[in-house]
Amino acid sequence: MTPPTGLSRGPRRSRALAALPAVVLLGTAALAGCADPGASAAGTSTGGAQTTAARNGVVYNTAPDQQRIRAEKEAALAAKVPELIGRDGKLTVATTAGSIPLSFHATDDQTAIGSELDIAQLVADKLGLELDVQVTSWENWPLKTQSGDFEAVFSNVGVNKDRVKLFDFASYRAAFMGFEAKKSASYDIKGADDISGLKVSVGSGTNQEKILLAWNKELESKGKAPATLQYYSSDADTILALSSGRTDLNIAPYPSTVYRENTRDDLKVVGKVNAGWPSETLVAATTLRGNGLAPVISKALNSAIDDGSYGKVLERWGLSEEALPESRTITEENLAATQASASAAPSGKAS
């Protein structure tokens, strides 16, 4: 499966590309198509089925025809869309299509679907724009957003201190990572000591990789064995390694680990950590810094929260516990204040 990268659809404001913050890459090449945070393999074959019934009561529609929850255009919001973005009548959104139920390929192996795209659809509707979805790899979205190929990224992007130097954000979901293991395992992952000496699969260049690297430094400072971080070339390989015992743990977006726990018989969630550890963070729509789009997206999201369509989307995908009471625009200037208040966001059911 080779997702097409987004192509430029017309003139965009030119901007010199700033240097991206360096990330540590260990092992093999960074995983393509992985939503942040991480190597979150679907791990469940639909076998041609159009729905997947989970033990938590959610029936996941995995067909190309999503019959998405829609919203009405709000003229006042549409009028606030920056002219360079709105003049073609489209909102070009990047997604990585690598994490059920967040962003993944439908049963046709071509159509990107999931909660991230449903939320993007609500925003596009509110702004009176056509949603133009472009599937890309995790490594490509930063540069392509800076170059103007993508106007917003909806792909479980967590806000952090490096990203706010280049991008502005509009929050729309709580941000948590889940640790998953074989059902027979007895792990209870709460901190660095609990991963000592274990083999843990993780996506490179992600928030959860930063967490594991920090935990390994803590372990080494205590004279304890660090975890061995493992990187795989595909989502399927990641989960196969976990289920076969070649890795002890996988760390991935919490909604994806919960999905697998409820749709497979061999895996379970054994830990949960905020994506911004040791601080708090949120998942947010990502836009080019200073282009004026993030505040408009925040207003559109708040309108969707108020009219109930946002809640219906999260309920549809089993994500109600990660709902936010409001969307906030997050920039480099207000990041510290946002992190301080993020702890009030719903943390969901304890693992």
C-alpha positions, 0 to 999 in steps of 0.5 A: 500500500503506497499512499499518494502524497499531497500535490500542490493544487495552485498558488500558495504563499511562498515561505522559506523552509525553516529547519525542522527540529532534529529527531533521533532515529534509531534502527530502521527508517522512520515508519511511513503512514504512522499517525502521531503518536506512533506505530499504531498498526490496525492489526485487524483484517476486515476480511472484506467485511464493511463493519467491525463489531467491538466488545466495547459496543462500537460498530466501526464502519470501515467501508469507503462510503462513510455517510459522515456526520455533516454540519451547516456552513456558517457564513460568519466563520467562512468570511474569516478564512484567509483569502489565500486559503479559501479562494479555491473553495477547498480545505486541503487536509493531510492525514497519514491513514495509519491508525484505526480508528483515527485515520486509516484506509477503508476496505478498498485500500484507497479511501482515507477514513476515520475520526480525524477525517470526520472532524476535518469534514465538520470544520470544512463544512462550517467554513463552507469549503470542500474537504480535500484529503491528501494521504501522506507519510508522517515524515512528509507532513511538516515540510509539505505544510510549510511549503503550502501543499497542505493547509491543515493536518488532521492526523493525531498530531500532538502539540509540543514545544518544537512544533509550535516554532513552525506551526499553529494548532487548534485543539480537538482531542485529549492526547494519550498513548497506550502501551499494549502487550499480549493478553498473557502478559502481566505488565503494568506500565506507569513509568520508566522502571516498568519498561526496564530491559523490555523490547518496545516497538515505537514510531520514530520522530514521534512524541512517544519516542521522546517519552521512551528516550527520556525514560531510558535516560532515567533508567541509565541514571539509576543503573538499570537496563534501558528498554530496547526500542524497535522500529518496523517498516509497516504497521502489520509488522509491528503488531505481528512482532508484538503478537508473536513475542518478538517485542514485549510492548508496543506504544501507540495512540491510546484509541488504537490500542483500545480498538485492538483490545476490543477487536482482537483476542490476543492483545490488551492495554497495559498502560496509559501516559499523556502524549506530552509527558512529563507535561500535558498536551492535546491533539490538534489540527496543525497549520502553518505558523502565522497564516491565520487559519488555526484561530478560524479552525478553533472557532469552527470546532467550537461551533461543532462542539456547541451543536453536538456534531463533534460529540456524535463523531467521537461517539461514532468512533468510540472516542467520547472519553477524549472529548474536549469542552472547547477548542483552543488556538495554541501557538508558541506564545501561549503554549506554556499557559495551555500546558498548564491548563491541559491537565483539566482535560478529560483523561479517560478511563484508567487502563 
